[in-house]
Amino acid sequence: MQQPQDTATSPQTPVARLALTPGSVLPAAHDDAWAVSVYFADLALAPLTTARSYKGEVSRFMTWLNHVGYPPGNVLASLGVFRHSNPVAAMGRVVAARREPRKPRERVEIEGEEDLEHLLSLEDIHFVLVSIEGMPRESPRDEKHYQRCRWLFRLAYLSWLRISEISRLQMGDFEFKEGGWRLYIWPSKRATKAAVIDVFPQTMDALADYRRSLGKVAYPFTGDGDPAVMAISKRKITEKIETPLRYLDGSPTGIIRVEELPSTTKQMTERALYAVLKQVFLNASRVATGEQAARLGEASPHWLRHSGITHALNKGMDPRYVARQARHKGILTTLGVYDGGLTPEMRRAQMALL
């Protein structure tokens, strides 16, 4: 420690008389009792507002005292610094810091405004869907990319899946059971149990369109290991591949093998899926105007999950069912996080009930 600046200060000064301020230089510790006084005076300046935090600090300090050779027991009381053996009680009741009185015309941030910024309206969703329909489709590769964007956007919005969950999704995870389609979701790579949710008919219609564009049957079958969203091969897509066969010495055999290019089954990474959806939002923002253009330019794929859940609640869907579909731990999470999407018309309608 640095030497004290005030020579008039006595080493026996009790802790209550140590007038320290944030940023001040702590005086040197000449003896053990003075060291304890300096420690607690400095501790009083720290932003600790609960007795639990103080107990943790005192516990570490007493551990240090025992480490340097002090006998166990009422160490602080034996030093004569406090009247009580309980250092927490000796420091007095801990009171949380109070906010300064409100100044005239002072404005504060509104709670929940940040959540509202991460919400797309139904008009925004429809606008993005129209933007996707305007994507180029001249080449086979453009057609595959268009079909993929169309399916991925609907999957993220209608099923409320996270991008990390979509990246691990396989076609075989869709299963027809009990008169309806269900989806098995693996929350993480280390998860040993899957979550099960219902699949809305609109989602299955979009999946059927996507599978037909790949030359597959409309609906998946149990055990289908193809990824739910397939990558597009970087090779030039052609209708057929012709390969002249040769002997081992390199001479031609005169036989030409003709084969169709197989559809790629490469799994897309979470980053790649994020980039595809982010580009979809950016393309839509370029043709939008005003606040909608700014909102779509800022939107991320997770906004689709937030928007889908909020729109379902606004349409009157039972919050218990929404919480189950969203895989929330409890209904309070659903109602507490996604209640910011109430439109002004809905608020006025609720007030009219009284």
Secondary structure, 3 states (H helix, E strand, C coil): CCCCCCCCCCCCCCHHHCCCCCCCCCCCCCCHHHHHHHHHHHHHHCCCCCHHHHHHHHHHHHHHHHHCCCCCCCHHHHCCCCCCCCHHHHCCCCCCCCCCCCCCCCCCCCCCHHHHHCCCCHHHHHHHHHHHHCCCCCCHHHHHHHHHHHHHHHHHHHHCCCHHHHCCCEHHHEEEECCEEEEEECCCCCCCCCEEEECCHHHHHHHHHHHHHCCCCCCCCCCCCCECCECCCCCCCCCEEEEEEECCCCCEEEEEEEEECCCCCCECCHHHHHHHHHHHHHHHHHHCCHHHHHHHHHCCCHHHHHHHHHHHHHCCCCHHHHHHHHCCCCHHHHHHHCCCCCCHHHHHHHHHCC
